[in-house]
Amino acid sequence: MINYRELTSIQNHPALTGQYRIPTTSILEFMDIIIEWINNRNPGGIVMGQQRHGKSCAIEYITKNLAFQLGSPVSIFSFECKKHQKESENRFFEDMLIKIKHKATSTGSPSKKRARLVEYILEKTQAEKGYMVIIMDEAQKMMLEYYEYLADFHNDIVSAGFSPLFILVGQPELINMKSSLRGAKKSQIIGRFMLREHYFHGLTDLDAVKGATYAYDTQTEYPENSECSYSRYFFPDAYENGWRLSSEAERIKRGFDNARIKNQLSISSDIPMQYFCTSVENFFRKFHDQDNPEFQGTDAIWNELIRKSGYVEAGTEMHKLELADN
C-alpha cells in the first residue's frame, strides 16, 4: 500500500487547512428538505439551528452537490446577511452585490441596485436552464423591514418568469421574527418565505457520530485521484490492519457527553460540528506520527482533544446566556 503521507506535504492536507466538507446526517437531511421544497414548488422556508452546528458548511456542501442529488441543473446563490445599526435598503442590496463581486456595488438608488442583482441572477440561471435556489445565511440578523425588500427582490424574479426557492438559514431567533411578522400582519411575507420550517441539528447521537467519522474513512480523498481517504492518509499502517476513524466513534461520543456532564452544561446533547471537526483534525495532526498496525485512540486522548476544541467554553457561555434570559 502506498504511503501518501511520505510522498506529499502534510501541511497542505485539507484536514489540516480546513478546506473540506463531509456529508453528515444533518446535511443530507437538509439536502432532502431542499429537494422536497423544490419538487413541491414551495416559494420559501426557514432552516434553524444553533451556532457552530455546521449550517454554513452545509450550505457549501449543498451548493456543490444539490444538482447531482436533484438530477437536474440548479442555480444556487447564497448571501450572508449583515447586521446594520439602522435599516437601510441601500446597504441590503449593496451587500448582496458585493457578495457576487459585481462591478457596480455602490452607485445608484436601491431600486437600481436591486435591478443589477436580479439581472445577474437571471443571466446565470438562464445559462444553466434549471431551478433557482436563493439562500440567505445568518438570516436572524435581518431587520423586520428587510423582509419587504426581500419580497420586492422575489417579485422581480417571479415577474421574469422564474419560480425561486428562498431559504432563510439562521439561529433559532428566526422563529421570533416569524412571530413579529405575524404580529405586524405580514402574512404575505410568512407565506412566501417562512411557511415551511426545518431544524438543523449537530451530531445528535452515536449513529450520527459514526456516520461523520465514516465519511473520513470512505468519502474523502487526498491526494486527488489517489483513492486515499483522510483516515488512511494519516494512519496508513493502522488502516491496513483494519483500523478506521469510525472505530473511534464511541470514544468521541463518550468524550463529548462526559465534557458536558462534568462541566454541568445545560445545553443540547447535539455535538456542534465545529468542535467535532476540530477534535478530529487535531487527532490527525498530533497523533499521525504514532501510526503503527496496533494504533487506536483512547478515552484520555479524545477527552483532551475535546477539552482543547473550545466546546466547554462555548457551552459555558451559552449556559450563562440562557440563565441571563431567564
C-alpha positions in Angstrom: 0.0 0.0 0.0 1.3 3.4 -1.0 2.1 5.7 1.9 1.0 9.0 0.5 1.9 10.8 3.7 5.6 10.3 2.9 5.1 11.5 -0.7 3.3 14.7 0.0 3.4 17.8 2.2 1.3 17.0 5.2 0.8 20.7 5.9 -1.3 21.1 2.7 -3.7 18.3 3.6 -7.3 19.6 3.5 -7.9 18.2 7.0 -5.2 20.5 8.4 -6.2 23.6 6.3 -10.0 23.2 6.8 -10.6 23.1 3.1 -13.0 20.2 3.1 -16.7 19.3 3.9 -18.1 16.0 4.9 -21.8 14.9 4.5 -23.3 14.4 7.9 -26.7 13.1 8.6 -28.0 16.7 9.2 -26.5 17.9 6.0 -28.1 15.1 4.0 -31.5 15.8 5.7 -31.1 19.5 4.8 -30.4 18.4 1.2 -33.5 16.2 1.2 -35.7 19.0 2.6 -34.5 21.4 -0.2 -35.3 18.8 -2.8 -38.7 18.3 -1.3 -39.4 22.0 -1.3 -38.2 22.3 -4.9 -40.4 19.5 -6.1 -43.4 20.9 -4.2 -42.7 24.3 -5.7 -42.6 26.0 -2.3 -41.5 29.6 -2.5 -39.5 29.5 0.7 -38.8 28.2 4.1 -36.6 28.7 7.2 -33.9 26.4 8.5 -32.9 27.0 12.1 -30.0 25.6 14.1 -27.7 26.6 17.0 -24.5 28.3 16.2 -21.4 26.2 15.4 -23.6 23.3 14.4 -22.4 23.5 10.8 -25.1 25.4 8.9 -22.7 27.4 6.8 -20.7 24.4 6.0 -23.9 22.6 5.0 -24.7 25.4 2.6 -21.2 25.0 0.9 -21.7 21.2 0.6 -25.3 21.6 -0.8 -24.2 24.3 -3.3 -21.7 21.8 -4.7 -23.8 18.7 -4.6 -27.5 19.6 -5.0 -27.6 19.4 -8.8 -26.3 15.8 -8.7 -28.8 14.8 -6.0 -31.7 16.6 -7.7 -30.8 15.1 -11.0 -31.4 18.5 -12.7 -29.4 21.7 -13.2 -29.9 24.2 -10.3 -28.5 27.6 -9.8 -27.8 28.4 -6.1 -27.0 31.9 -4.9 -26.1 32.3 -1.2 -25.8 35.6 0.6 -24.7 36.3 4.2 -27.0 38.7 5.9 -25.2 41.6 7.7 -26.2 43.3 10.9 -26.8 47.0 10.4 -27.1 49.7 13.0 -30.2 51.0 11.3 -32.5 49.9 8.5 -31.0 50.6 5.0 -32.4 49.3 1.7 -29.3 50.7 0.1 -27.0 48.6 2.3 -29.2 45.5 2.0 -28.8 45.2 -1.8 -25.2 46.6 -1.8 -24.1 43.7 0.5 -25.5 41.2 -2.0 -23.9 42.9 -4.9 -20.6 42.8 -3.1 -21.1 39.0 -2.5 -21.4 38.3 -6.2 -18.5 40.6 -6.9 -20.5 42.9 -9.1 -18.6 45.8 -10.7 -21.1 48.4 -9.6 -21.9 47.8 -6.0 -22.3 51.3 -4.5 -23.7 53.5 -7.3 -27.4 54.3 -7.9 -30.6 54.1 -5.9 -31.7 50.9 -4.0 -34.0 50.0 -6.9 -31.1 50.3 -9.4 -29.0 48.0 -7.2 -31.8 45.5 -6.9 -32.2 45.6 -10.7 -28.5 44.8 -11.1 -28.7 41.9 -8.7 -31.8 40.5 -10.4 -30.2 40.9 -13.8 -27.1 38.9 -12.7 -29.2 36.1 -11.2 -31.4 35.8 -14.2 -28.4 35.6 -16.6 -26.8 32.9 -14.5 -30.0 30.9 -14.2 -30.9 31.2 -17.9 -27.4 30.0 -18.8 -27.9 26.8 -16.7 -31.6 26.3 -17.6 -32.5 24.9 -14.2 -34.0 25.5 -10.9 -33.2 28.6 -8.8 -32.4 28.5 -5.1 -31.5 31.6 -3.1 -30.1 31.1 0.4 -29.9 33.9 3.0 -27.4 32.8 5.6 -27.4 34.4 9.1 -30.9 35.5 8.4 -31.6 36.2 12.1 -29.6 39.4 11.5 -32.3 40.8 9.1 -34.4 43.6 10.4 -38.2 43.5 10.1 -38.2 46.0 7.2 -35.7 43.9 5.2 -38.4 41.3 4.5 -40.2 43.8 2.4 -37.0 44.4 0.4 -36.7 40.6 0.0 -40.3 40.5 -1.2 -39.5 43.1 -3.9 -36.5 41.1 -4.9 -38.6 37.9 -5.1 -41.3 39.7 -7.1 -38.8 40.9 -9.7 -37.6 37.4 -10.2 -41.1 35.9 -10.5 -42.1 38.7 -12.9 -39.3 37.4 -15.2 -40.9 34.0 -15.4 -38.9 32.1 -12.7 -40.1 30.3 -9.5 -37.2 30.8 -7.0 -36.9 28.9 -3.7 -35.8 31.3 -0.9 -34.2 29.6 2.1 -33.6 31.6 5.2 -30.9 30.0 7.3 -30.1 31.2 10.8 -30.2 30.7 14.6 -33.5 29.8 16.5 -34.3 33.6 16.9 -35.7 33.3 13.3 -38.8 31.9 14.9 -39.2 35.1 16.9 -39.0 37.1 13.7 -41.8 34.9 12.3 -43.9 35.9 15.3 -43.0 39.6 14.8 -44.1 39.4 11.2 -47.4 37.7 12.3 -48.0 40.5 14.8 -47.3 43.1 12.1 -50.0 41.4 9.9 -47.3 40.5 7.3 -48.9 37.1 6.5 -47.9 37.5 2.8 -44.2 37.6 4.0 -44.7 34.5 6.1 -46.5 32.7 3.3 -43.7 33.5 0.9 -40.6 32.9 3.0 -41.5 31.2 6.3 -44.3 28.7 5.8 -42.0 25.7 5.8 -39.6 25.1 8.7 -36.7 22.7 9.3 -34.4 22.4 12.3 -30.8 21.7 11.6 -29.1 19.6 14.2 -25.5 18.9 15.1 -24.5 15.3 15.7 -27.5 14.0 17.6 -26.5 10.5 18.7 -23.9 7.8 18.3 -25.2 6.8 14.8 -24.7 10.4 13.6 -21.1 10.4 15.0 -20.4 7.1 13.3 -21.8 8.5 10.1 -19.5 11.6 10.3 -16.4 9.5 11.2 -17.3 7.0 8.4 -17.2 9.9 5.9 -13.5 10.5 6.8 -12.9 6.7 6.0 -14.8 6.5 2.7 -16.0 9.8 1.3 -12.7 11.8 1.4 -9.7 11.7 -0.8 -6.2 13.2 -0.8 -4.1 13.4 -2.9 -6.5 13.9 -5.8 -7.3 10.7 -7.7 -5.4 8.6 -5.2 -8.5 6.9 -3.6 -6.7 7.5 -0.3 -9.1 8.6 2.4 -8.1 11.0 5.1 -8.1 8.2 7.7 -5.8 6.1 5.5 -3.5 9.1 4.7 -2.7 9.9 8.4 -2.7 6.3 9.7 -1.7 4.0 6.8 -0.3 1.2 8.9 -3.3 1.1 11.3 -5.7 1.4 8.3 -4.0 -1.5 6.6 -4.6 -3.5 9.8 -8.3 -2.7 9.9 -8.5 0.5 12.0 -10.8 3.2 10.8 -11.7 6.6 12.3 -15.2 5.2 12.7 -13.6 2.8 15.2 -13.2 5.9 17.4 -16.9 7.0 17.3 -17.9 5.6 20.7 -14.9 7.2 22.3 -15.7 10.5 20.6 -19.4 10.5 21.6 -18.4 9.5 25.2 -15.9 12.3 25.4 -18.4 15.0 24.4 -21.0 13.6 26.8 -18.5 13.4 29.6 -17.4 17.0 29.0 -21.0 18.3 29.0 -21.9 16.3 32.2 -18.7 17.0 34.1 -19.0 20.8 33.5 -22.7 20.8 34.2 -23.6 22.4 30.9 -27.3 22.7 30.4 -27.1 22.7 26.7 -28.2 20.4 23.9 -26.5 17.0 23.7 -26.1 17.6 20.0 -22.4 17.8 19.2 -21.6 21.0 17.2 -19.8 20.2 14.0 -17.1 22.9 14.7 -15.9 21.2 17.8 -16.2 17.7 16.4 -14.2 18.6 13.3 -11.6 20.5 15.4 -11.1 17.4 17.6 -10.8 15.1 14.6 -8.4 17.4 12.8 -6.2 17.6 15.9 -6.3 13.9 16.3 -4.8 13.6 12.8 -2.3 16.4 13.4 -1.0 15.3 16.8 -1.0 11.5 16.5 -0.2 10.6 12.9 3.4 10.1 13.9 2.3 7.3 16.3 0.9 5.3 13.5 1.5 1.5 13.7 -0.6 -1.6 13.0 -1.9 -1.6 16.5 -2.7 2.1 16.9 -6.0 3.3 18.2 -7.3 6.2 20.2 -8.1 6.2 23.9 -10.6 7.9 26.1 -7.8 10.1 27.5 -6.8 11.2 24.1 -10.3 12.2 23.0 -11.1 13.8 26.3 -8.1 16.1 25.9 -8.8 16.9 22.3 -12.4 17.8 23.1 -11.3 19.9 26.0 -9.0 21.9 23.8 -11.5 22.3 21.0 -13.4 25.1 22.7 -16.5 23.0 23.3 -16.7 23.5 27.0 -16.0 27.3 26.8 -18.7 27.7 24.2 -21.2 25.6 26.2 -20.5 27.6 29.3 -21.1 30.8 27.5 -24.4 29.5 26.1 -25.4 28.3 29.6 -24.7 31.8 31.0 -26.8 33.4 28.2 -29.7 31.1 28.9 -29.6 32.0 32.6 -29.5 35.7 31.8 -32.5 35.3 29.5 -34.4 33.6 32.3 
